[in-house]
Amino acid sequence: MKQQTNRIRMADQIFDASLLSGNFLGGFNSRVHGVERNATADGPARFERGQGWDKADELVRAGQIYFIHPFPHGQCKQTGFVYGGTWACNTCRTDGFQKPWWAIRVMKDGSAWCVVGEGFEDLQSSANYAFGDTREEALNAYAELMNQPVAA
């Protein structure tokens, strides 16, 4: 595996793509983009795509890579789904609502959980982070922080 950065990277930027199948890489990238496993691992290549998705999920859960976390949007409490290269929602009939702050990394920091946004440098110079006692608390705190109106 190649060196870690503070940005989202696709499978070919992490692994030597010549050694892995396109289906594995596609499954990995699907997880990075926030697509659910059951939507990724379907059809004749489901086993290889599932392996790629599982590998990405392992790295996500270990806090080693950034990924898209589809937070609820606006007043709608649904997270939506990927359709045509963007996020869409049948409940509120919107599309393209993905926010740049959805690109996150979740990791354990001592006894707490920490969520950092893409581009995070450190606690002193970055404002895109939140903590919680559990993974879910950290995700909720980050969503609340990012949904705050910007002061003029």
VENFEN-V830884 format. One record per helix or strand. SS is the DSSP state (h for helix, s for strand). FROM is the first residue (numbers start at 1). TO is the last residue. If there is no record, write none. Layout:
SS,FROM,TO / SS,FROM,TO
This chain:
h,11,14 / h,17,19 / h,22,32 / h,37,40 / h,46,61 / s,67,68 / s,81,83 / s,86,89 / s,94,95 / h,100,102 / s,103,109 / s,112,117 / s,129,132 / h,135,146
